[in-house]
Amino acid sequence: MRPTEREQADFDRDGAVLMKGVVPDEWLDVLADAVERDIAEPGPFFNGYMPEAGRFHGNLRIWETHEGFRAFCCEGPLREAAARFLGAKRLNLFYDQLFVKEPGTPQPTRWHNDQPYWPVRGWPVMSFWLPLDPVTRESGALSFVAGSHRWDRWFQPEPFAKGAAAYERGENYEPMPEIDAGGYDILSWDMEPGDALAFHAMTVHGAGGNLTADTRRRGYAVRYCGEGCTYFAGPGPNDNLRNPALADGDPLDSARFPAVWP
Ligand SMILES: O=C(O)CCC(=O)C(=O)O
């Protein structure tokens, strides 16, 4: 999964790039099995983002309780790709997250950038997002605002689920502009199982609902941090991502954010 020169250049310039056909089938089988297990028996951080219409199964930190996800995050091929994209000599796993939008789930994933939701500071922070189904705009493809990772703008975290508790307000956090009103360079790709999106933690992104009648949209994200990143628990991060073993300013090394590369 080493990025090509073009993929690296696109990632650096746009903050997001599609890698085609890079995740081996063996791993896709492991992940598909692990997703069904998580849906049948969700781990403790399950979030049903949209109980009232369709099904939007969200969960995070699932590698901690499912062996298939653990092996993929800690021993699988994303690590080398992350180290290269970030120019990092060593990596910590930050966490993993599941976003399954079943057919007929109209809820979009709101525009956001990730790092304000996360108790980590530092530049070398990124995600991969992998589909286990063919993904189109109609089934909930992700979209990215090209170059927004370099804006250095921290957008106020807002809940994905309607009616969920508000996030702590950060005095330096801004409201998200009206991205859909136009004027932005939007990147979005159809995807197949085996493809992976690589994107920076500051890149503004969102996704449509799954408006299809019969195509699932199982998406799985894995987040990594390079050396130099530190823990910082406020304002606003997702409570389930706080790590009581760390104090602000600490390096990430810990059972929750294990060193996974080299
Ligand atoms: O899958 C989705 O709908 C959203 C994914 C996302 O926002 C992320 O992985 O950071």
PDBQT file of the ligand as one rigid body, heavy atoms in Angstrom, charges set to zero:
ROOT
HETATM    1  O1  LIG A 301     -18.679   7.401   6.663  1.00  0.00    +0.000 OA
HETATM    2  C1  LIG A 301     -19.160   8.493   6.916  1.00  0.00    +0.000 C 
HETATM    3  O2  LIG A 301     -20.328   8.784   6.671  1.00  0.00    +0.000 OA
HETATM    4  C2  LIG A 301     -18.303   9.575   7.521  1.00  0.00    +0.000 C 
HETATM    5  C3  LIG A 301     -16.860   9.212   7.663  1.00  0.00    +0.000 C 
HETATM    6  C4  LIG A 301     -16.057  10.261   8.358  1.00  0.00    +0.000 C 
HETATM    7  O3  LIG A 301     -16.484  11.365   8.559  1.00  0.00    +0.000 OA
HETATM    8  C5  LIG A 301     -14.707   9.924   8.810  1.00  0.00    +0.000 C 
HETATM    9  O4  LIG A 301     -14.284   8.777   8.661  1.00  0.00    +0.000 OA
HETATM   10  O5  LIG A 301     -14.031  10.820   9.360  1.00  0.00    +0.000 OA
ENDROOT
TORSDOF 0
